[in-house]
Amino acid sequence: MLRMAENCWYLLSLAGSNAQPERHHCQGPQASRALACWQLQRVSQVLQGRGFEVVNDRSGWEMAAWRLRRQLINRRAGNQVNCIFEEDQVWPWPGK
């Protein structure tokens, strides 16, 4: 789970051997950490059901994850979107 910005989380799955990712998949953005944690648990269950294993030694995998995070930040740099609802930016409702 990668925090990209305030209230912006991505899930990153890495697959490979010897802490060398051969494949990766990124999913997001998620609007809250709680939602990202829930989704992480569900995705983890499905992947383990398909034969993937959770690695306890994360040292080599973390570096690969940070590199992919940096690439994702650079790719998203020109596409900043504000998903926060602000009441004053909508048409006034009758009687308001």
C-alpha positions as a Python dict, from the first residue, in 0.01 Angstrom:
ca = {
    (1, 'M'): (0, 0, 0),
    (2, 'L'): (154, 329, -111),
    (3, 'R'): (56, 674, 9),
    (4, 'M'): (78, 912, -285),
    (5, 'A'): (-69, 1226, -125),
    (6, 'E'): (-317, 1323, 142),
    (7, 'N'): (-619, 1091, 110),
    (8, 'C'): (-470, 916, -193),
    (9, 'W'): (-359, 554, -162),
    (10, 'Y'): (-258, 293, -420),
    (11, 'L'): (-219, -82, -390),
    (12, 'L'): (92, -225, -551),
    (13, 'S'): (139, -598, -607),
    (14, 'L'): (483, -729, -701),
    (15, 'A'): (558, -1080, -827),
    (16, 'G'): (895, -1238, -896),
    (17, 'S'): (1177, -1420, -723),
    (18, 'N'): (1480, -1324, -513),
    (19, 'A'): (1336, -977, -443),
    (20, 'Q'): (1345, -901, -816),
    (21, 'P'): (998, -812, -942),
    (22, 'E'): (916, -963, -1278),
    (23, 'R'): (558, -831, -1280),
    (24, 'H'): (368, -561, -1098),
    (25, 'H'): (14, -432, -1080),
    (26, 'C'): (-103, -100, -939),
    (27, 'Q'): (-462, -30, -835),
    (28, 'G'): (-606, 300, -716),
    (29, 'P'): (-639, 569, -614),
    (30, 'Q'): (-831, 493, -297),
    (31, 'A'): (-979, 791, -112),
    (32, 'S'): (-895, 673, 240),
    (33, 'R'): (-644, 456, 421),
    (34, 'A'): (-924, 242, 566),
    (35, 'L'): (-1061, 165, 219),
    (36, 'A'): (-710, 85, 92),
    (37, 'C'): (-649, -149, 390),
    (38, 'W'): (-978, -330, 327),
    (39, 'Q'): (-898, -368, -41),
    (40, 'L'): (-544, -486, 42),
    (41, 'Q'): (-683, -767, 257),
    (42, 'R'): (-926, -879, -15),
    (43, 'V'): (-664, -871, -293),
    (44, 'S'): (-416, -1055, -69),
    (45, 'Q'): (-669, -1331, 0),
    (46, 'V'): (-739, -1377, -371),
    (47, 'L'): (-370, -1385, -466),
    (48, 'Q'): (-287, -1634, -190),
    (49, 'G'): (-579, -1847, -310),
    (50, 'R'): (-414, -1852, -654),
    (51, 'G'): (-84, -1980, -512),
    (52, 'F'): (109, -1658, -449),
    (53, 'E'): (302, -1634, -120),
    (54, 'V'): (351, -1348, 124),
    (55, 'V'): (720, -1271, 173),
    (56, 'N'): (832, -1183, 525),
    (57, 'D'): (1170, -1039, 419),
    (58, 'R'): (1064, -719, 243),
    (59, 'S'): (1403, -548, 213),
    (60, 'G'): (1455, -596, -162),
    (61, 'W'): (1086, -562, -244),
    (62, 'E'): (1054, -226, -70),
    (63, 'M'): (1316, -68, -296),
    (64, 'A'): (1133, -189, -605),
    (65, 'A'): (804, -57, -462),
    (66, 'W'): (955, 288, -399),
    (67, 'R'): (1091, 300, -755),
    (68, 'L'): (747, 218, -893),
    (69, 'R'): (592, 479, -659),
    (70, 'R'): (824, 745, -800),
    (71, 'Q'): (729, 644, -1157),
    (72, 'L'): (360, 665, -1067),
    (73, 'I'): (403, 1010, -911),
    (74, 'N'): (581, 1133, -1223),
    (75, 'R'): (311, 987, -1448),
    (76, 'R'): (31, 1146, -1241),
    (77, 'A'): (203, 1486, -1209),
    (78, 'G'): (9, 1649, -1490),
    (79, 'N'): (-326, 1502, -1388),
    (80, 'Q'): (-402, 1633, -1039),
    (81, 'V'): (-768, 1589, -955),
    (82, 'N'): (-949, 1721, -649),
    (83, 'C'): (-1213, 1467, -543),
    (84, 'I'): (-1317, 1647, -225),
    (85, 'F'): (-1679, 1766, -222),
    (86, 'E'): (-1705, 2138, -158),
    (87, 'E'): (-2060, 2259, -110),
    (88, 'D'): (-1999, 2610, -241),
    (89, 'Q'): (-1900, 2472, -584),
    (90, 'V'): (-2243, 2332, -673),
    (91, 'W'): (-2557, 2506, -799),
    (92, 'P'): (-2763, 2658, -521),
    (93, 'W'): (-3060, 2441, -424),
    (94, 'P'): (-3406, 2599, -410),
    (95, 'G'): (-3475, 2749, -71),
    (96, 'K'): (-3110, 2774, 25),
}
